[in-house]
Amino acid sequence: MNQGKIWTVVSPSIGLPLMLGSVTVIAILVHLALLNNTTWFKAYWQGGKKVAAIETTVLG
């Protein structure tokens, strides 16, 4: 771990929850930005538009 000395300054019981919490907040903000600024993401989460199936008959 190239940043191992950080734990001599910040306790892991404080630093790890802060780090994981900030990652969670950033992920939520990215998803909210996608929801608010695109039309395809809402459709993706809704399962897309329902399209009627086209029936085909096989002549034999």
MOPAC internal coordinates of N, CA, C and O (Angstrom, degrees):
PM7 1SCF
backbone

  N    0.0000 0     0.00 0     0.00 0    0    0    0
  C    1.4568 1     0.00 0     0.00 0    1    0    0
  C    1.5237 1   107.85 1     0.00 0    2    1    0
  O    1.2310 1   119.90 1   -61.95 1    3    2    1
  N    1.2938 1   117.80 1   118.05 1    3    2    1
  C    1.4596 1   121.05 1  -173.92 1    5    3    2
  C    1.5290 1   112.93 1   -78.21 1    6    5    3
  O    1.2310 1   119.20 1   166.09 1    7    6    5
  N    1.3308 1   119.13 1   -13.91 1    7    6    5
  C    1.4586 1   122.03 1   179.16 1    9    7    6
  C    1.5291 1   110.80 1  -113.48 1   10    9    7
  O    1.2310 1   120.05 1  -148.48 1   11   10    9
  N    1.3266 1   117.51 1    31.52 1   11   10    9
  C    1.4593 1   121.99 1  -175.42 1   13   11   10
  C    1.5199 1   114.21 1   -64.23 1   14   13   11
  O    1.2310 1   119.73 1   154.54 1   15   14   13
  N    1.3192 1   118.12 1   -25.46 1   15   14   13
  C    1.4624 1   120.85 1  -178.23 1   17   15   14
  C    1.5224 1   112.72 1   -73.47 1   18   17   15
  O    1.2310 1   119.67 1   168.52 1   19   18   17
  N    1.3129 1   118.23 1   -11.48 1   19   18   17
  C    1.4650 1   120.43 1   178.75 1   21   19   18
  C    1.5222 1   110.86 1   -60.50 1   22   21   19
  O    1.2310 1   120.26 1   150.20 1   23   22   21
  N    1.3403 1   117.11 1   -29.80 1   23   22   21
  C    1.4673 1   120.45 1  -177.18 1   25   23   22
  C    1.5266 1   112.05 1   -75.32 1   26   25   23
  O    1.2310 1   119.61 1   173.06 1   27   26   25
  N    1.3450 1   118.35 1    -6.94 1   27   26   25
  C    1.4619 1   119.51 1   171.09 1   29   27   26
  C    1.5207 1   110.63 1   -81.65 1   30   29   27
  O    1.2310 1   119.99 1   162.49 1   31   30   29
  N    1.3338 1   117.62 1   -17.51 1   31   30   29
  C    1.4613 1   122.68 1   179.71 1   33   31   30
  C    1.5300 1   110.48 1  -100.33 1   34   33   31
  O    1.2310 1   120.67 1   137.18 1   35   34   33
  N    1.3322 1   116.32 1   -42.82 1   35   34   33
  C    1.4597 1   122.15 1  -177.78 1   37   35   34
  C    1.5206 1   108.19 1  -116.61 1   38   37   35
  O    1.2310 1   120.95 1   -49.06 1   39   38   37
  N    1.3196 1   115.79 1   130.94 1   39   38   37
  C    1.4612 1   120.40 1   178.70 1   41   39   38
  C    1.5275 1   110.02 1   -67.37 1   42   41   39
  O    1.2310 1   119.28 1   -42.35 1   43   42   41
  N    1.3447 1   118.98 1   137.65 1   43   42   41
  C    1.4658 1   120.43 1   178.72 1   45   43   42
  C    1.5294 1   113.36 1   -60.55 1   46   45   43
  O    1.2310 1   119.96 1   152.64 1   47   46   45
  N    1.3290 1   117.69 1   -27.36 1   47   46   45
  C    1.4624 1   119.68 1   179.01 1   49   47   46
  C    1.5254 1   111.88 1   -70.65 1   50   49   47
  O    1.2310 1   120.11 1   161.96 1   51   50   49
  N    1.3151 1   117.40 1   -18.04 1   51   50   49
  C    1.4642 1   122.48 1   175.04 1   53   51   50
  C    1.5284 1   110.51 1  -101.11 1   54   53   51
  O    1.2310 1   120.70 1   135.58 1   55   54   53
  N    1.3184 1   116.27 1   -44.42 1   55   54   53
  C    1.4675 1   121.28 1  -173.50 1   57   55   54
  C    1.5119 1   114.14 1   -68.03 1   58   57   55
  O    1.2310 1   119.96 1   137.52 1   59   58   57
  N    1.3358 1   117.69 1   -42.48 1   59   58   57
  C    1.4711 1   119.70 1  -178.25 1   61   59   58
  C    1.5321 1   112.65 1   -65.31 1   62   61   59
  O    1.2310 1   118.74 1   132.61 1   63   62   61
  N    1.3320 1   120.01 1   -47.39 1   63   62   61
  C    1.4631 1   118.40 1   176.43 1   65   63   62
  C    1.5308 1   113.22 1   -61.54 1   66   65   63
  O    1.2310 1   120.53 1   143.86 1   67   66   65
  N    1.3362 1   116.59 1   -36.14 1   67   66   65
  C    1.4634 1   118.98 1   177.12 1   69   67   66
  C    1.5195 1   111.42 1   -65.20 1   70   69   67
  O    1.2310 1   120.63 1   137.25 1   71   70   69
  N    1.3249 1   116.41 1   -42.75 1   71   70   69
  C    1.4586 1   120.54 1  -179.76 1   73   71   70
  C    1.5318 1   110.80 1   -65.02 1   74   73   71
  O    1.2310 1   120.67 1   131.34 1   75   74   73
  N    1.3325 1   116.32 1   -48.66 1   75   74   73
  C    1.4673 1   119.62 1  -179.41 1   77   75   74
  C    1.5225 1   111.63 1   -66.36 1   78   77   75
  O    1.2310 1   120.45 1   143.38 1   79   78   77
  N    1.3187 1   116.75 1   -36.62 1   79   78   77
  C    1.4673 1   120.39 1   177.21 1   81   79   78
  C    1.5125 1   112.19 1   -65.09 1   82   81   79
  O    1.2310 1   120.57 1   139.66 1   83   82   81
  N    1.3369 1   116.52 1   -40.34 1   83   82   81
  C    1.4681 1   119.03 1   179.24 1   85   83   82
  C    1.5208 1   111.09 1   -67.68 1   86   85   83
  O    1.2310 1   119.81 1   143.76 1   87   86   85
  N    1.3184 1   117.97 1   -36.24 1   87   86   85
  C    1.4668 1   120.88 1   176.60 1   89   87   86
  C    1.5309 1   109.82 1   -64.07 1   90   89   87
  O    1.2310 1   120.51 1   138.93 1   91   90   89
  N    1.3209 1   116.63 1   -41.07 1   91   90   89
  C    1.4646 1   121.06 1   178.68 1   93   91   90
  C    1.5213 1   111.10 1   -63.64 1   94   93   91
  O    1.2310 1   120.21 1   134.89 1   95   94   93
  N    1.3192 1   117.21 1   -45.11 1   95   94   93
  C    1.4656 1   121.08 1   179.85 1   97   95   94
  C    1.5246 1   110.56 1   -62.75 1   98   97   95
  O    1.2310 1   120.06 1   138.03 1   99   98   97
  N    1.3196 1   117.49 1   -41.97 1   99   98   97
  C    1.4637 1   120.76 1   179.25 1  101   99   98
  C    1.5264 1   110.57 1   -63.46 1  102  101   99
  O    1.2310 1   119.92 1   137.78 1  103  102  101
  N    1.3413 1   117.76 1   -42.22 1  103  102  101
  C    1.4659 1   120.74 1   179.30 1  105  103  102
  C    1.5274 1   110.91 1   -63.18 1  106  105  103
  O    1.2310 1   120.24 1   138.89 1  107  106  105
  N    1.3223 1   117.15 1   -41.11 1  107  106  105
  C    1.4687 1   120.21 1   178.81 1  109  107  106
  C    1.5212 1   110.47 1   -65.46 1  110  109  107
  O    1.2310 1   120.34 1   138.55 1  111  110  109
  N    1.3276 1   116.95 1   -41.45 1  111  110  109
  C    1.4666 1   119.91 1   178.74 1  113  111  110
  C    1.5273 1   112.10 1   -63.65 1  114  113  111
  O    1.2310 1   120.13 1   141.56 1  115  114  113
  N    1.3197 1   117.36 1   -38.44 1  115  114  113
  C    1.4651 1   120.53 1   178.06 1  117  115  114
  C    1.5307 1   110.01 1   -64.66 1  118  117  115
  O    1.2310 1   120.17 1   136.37 1  119  118  117
  N    1.3290 1   117.27 1   -43.63 1  119  118  117
  C    1.4601 1   119.72 1   179.10 1  121  119  118
  C    1.5320 1   111.40 1   -65.26 1  122  121  119
  O    1.2310 1   119.94 1   139.68 1  123  122  121
  N    1.3101 1   117.72 1   -40.32 1  123  122  121
  C    1.4646 1   119.79 1   177.37 1  125  123  122
  C    1.5250 1   111.43 1   -64.45 1  126  125  123
  O    1.2310 1   120.36 1   140.98 1  127  126  125
  N    1.3224 1   116.92 1   -39.02 1  127  126  125
  C    1.4616 1   120.20 1   177.39 1  129  127  126
  C    1.5255 1   110.58 1   -63.17 1  130  129  127
  O    1.2310 1   120.35 1   138.87 1  131  130  129
  N    1.3272 1   116.94 1   -41.13 1  131  130  129
  C    1.4655 1   119.82 1   177.51 1  133  131  130
  C    1.5218 1   111.25 1   -64.74 1  134  133  131
  O    1.2310 1   120.31 1   137.99 1  135  134  133
  N    1.3194 1   117.01 1   -42.01 1  135  134  133
  C    1.4608 1   119.99 1   179.50 1  137  135  134
  C    1.5201 1   112.16 1   -63.51 1  138  137  135
  O    1.2310 1   120.27 1   141.03 1  139  138  137
  N    1.3206 1   117.09 1   -38.97 1  139  138  137
  C    1.4574 1   120.69 1  -175.76 1  141  139  138
  C    1.5227 1   113.67 1   -82.12 1  142  141  139
  O    1.2310 1   119.50 1   157.54 1  143  142  141
  N    1.3166 1   118.56 1   -22.46 1  143  142  141
  C    1.4581 1   120.47 1  -172.17 1  145  143  142
  C    1.5203 1   114.90 1  -113.76 1  146  145  143
  O    1.2310 1   119.52 1  -179.44 1  147  146  145
  N    1.3130 1   118.51 1     0.56 1  147  146  145
  C    1.4537 1   120.25 1   178.81 1  149  147  146
  C    1.5190 1   109.35 1  -131.54 1  150  149  147
  O    1.2310 1   120.89 1   -20.55 1  151  150  149
  N    1.3102 1   115.90 1   159.45 1  151  150  149
  C    1.4625 1   119.95 1   175.66 1  153  151  150
  C    1.5231 1   111.00 1  -101.66 1  154  153  151
  O    1.2310 1   120.25 1   153.98 1  155  154  153
  N    1.3225 1   117.14 1   -26.02 1  155  154  153
  C    1.4548 1   119.87 1  -176.34 1  157  155  154
  C    1.5218 1   112.55 1   -74.57 1  158  157  155
  O    1.2310 1   119.78 1   151.97 1  159  158  157
  N    1.3279 1   118.03 1   -28.03 1  159  158  157
  C    1.4601 1   119.56 1  -176.22 1  161  159  158
  C    1.5268 1   111.06 1   -69.90 1  162  161  159
  O    1.2310 1   120.17 1   139.66 1  163  162  161
  N    1.3309 1   117.28 1   -40.34 1  163  162  161
  C    1.4686 1   120.48 1   176.47 1  165  163  162
  C    1.5209 1   110.31 1   -62.30 1  166  165  163
  O    1.2310 1   120.64 1   137.11 1  167  166  165
  N    1.3267 1   116.38 1   -42.89 1  167  166  165
  C    1.4632 1   120.54 1   179.02 1  169  167  166
  C    1.5213 1   110.46 1   -65.06 1  170  169  167
  O    1.2310 1   120.16 1   143.50 1  171  170  169
  N    1.3084 1   117.31 1   -36.50 1  171  170  169
  C    1.4678 1   121.32 1   178.58 1  173  171  170
  C    1.5201 1   110.13 1   -63.95 1  174  173  171
  O    1.2310 1   120.01 1   134.90 1  175  174  173
  N    1.3217 1   117.58 1   -45.10 1  175  174  173
  C    1.4641 1   120.59 1   179.94 1  177  175  174
  C    1.5212 1   111.85 1   -69.57 1  178  177  175
  O    1.2310 1   120.00 1   153.12 1  179  178  177
  N    1.3459 1   117.61 1   -26.88 1  179  178  177
  C    1.4588 1   121.73 1   179.30 1  181  179  178
  C    1.5275 1   111.40 1   -84.10 1  182  181  179
  O    1.2310 1   120.05 1   171.48 1  183  182  181
  N    1.2872 1   117.51 1    -8.52 1  183  182  181
  C    1.4536 1   121.17 1  -179.15 1  185  183  182
  C    1.5138 1   112.79 1    94.36 1  186  185  183
  O    1.2310 1   120.10 1  -169.80 1  187  186  185
  N    1.3147 1   117.42 1    10.20 1  187  186  185
  C    1.4619 1   121.26 1   179.14 1  189  187  186
  C    1.5180 1   111.43 1    77.25 1  190  189  187
  O    1.2310 1   121.39 1    -4.74 1  191  190  189
  N    1.2972 1   114.94 1   175.26 1  191  190  189
  C    1.4606 1   120.59 1   178.20 1  193  191  190
  C    1.5114 1   109.78 1   -76.55 1  194  193  191
  O    1.2310 1   121.60 1   -39.41 1  195  194  193
  N    1.2913 1   114.55 1   140.59 1  195  194  193
  C    1.4526 1   119.44 1   178.19 1  197  195  194
  C    1.5356 1   108.90 1   -80.39 1  198  197  195
  O    1.2310 1   120.92 1   -57.24 1  199  198  197
  N    1.3125 1   115.85 1   122.76 1  199  198  197
  C    1.4605 1   122.06 1  -179.03 1  201  199  198
  C    1.5157 1   107.64 1  -111.39 1  202  201  199
  O    1.2310 1   121.42 1   -47.10 1  203  202  201
  N    1.3156 1   114.89 1   132.90 1  203  202  201
  C    1.4514 1   119.35 1   178.93 1  205  203  202
  C    1.5233 1   110.02 1   -65.93 1  206  205  203
  O    1.2310 1   121.20 1   -41.90 1  207  206  205
  N    1.3025 1   115.31 1   138.10 1  207  206  205
  C    1.4614 1   120.21 1   179.55 1  209  207  206
  C    1.5269 1   109.92 1   -72.71 1  210  209  207
  O    1.2310 1   120.83 1   -39.39 1  211  210  209
  N    1.2984 1   116.01 1   140.61 1  211  210  209
  C    1.4612 1   121.25 1   177.58 1  213  211  210
  C    1.5142 1   108.02 1   -93.07 1  214  213  211
  O    1.2310 1   121.62 1   -54.64 1  215  214  213
  N    1.3155 1   114.51 1   125.36 1  215  214  213
  C    1.4648 1   118.68 1  -179.98 1  217  215  214
  C    1.5197 1   109.34 1   -86.80 1  218  217  215
  O    1.2310 1   121.48 1   -43.83 1  219  218  217
  N    1.2971 1   114.77 1   136.17 1  219  218  217
  C    1.4536 1   120.20 1   175.00 1  221  219  218
  C    1.5296 1   108.52 1  -124.19 1  222  221  219
  O    1.2310 1   121.51 1   -35.76 1  223  222  221
  N    1.2781 1   114.71 1   144.24 1  223  222  221
  C    1.4706 1   118.73 1   177.96 1  225  223  222
  C    1.5121 1   108.75 1  -111.86 1  226  225  223
  O    1.2310 1   121.59 1   -38.45 1  227  226  225
  N    1.2844 1   114.57 1   141.55 1  227  226  225
  C    1.4624 1   120.38 1   178.51 1  229  227  226
  C    1.5139 1   107.02 1  -103.22 1  230  229  227
  O    1.2310 1   121.34 1   -59.39 1  231  230  229
  N    1.3232 1   115.05 1   120.61 1  231  230  229
  C    1.4493 1   119.74 1   178.79 1  233  231  230
  C    1.5222 1   107.83 1   -87.23 1  234  233  231
  O    1.2310 1   120.54 1   -49.66 1  235  234  233
  N    1.3057 1   116.57 1   130.34 1  235  234  233
  C    1.4534 1   117.99 1  -176.96 1  237  235  234
  C    1.4392 1   114.60 1  -127.29 1  238  237  235
  O    1.2310 1   120.10 1   180.00 1  239  238  237

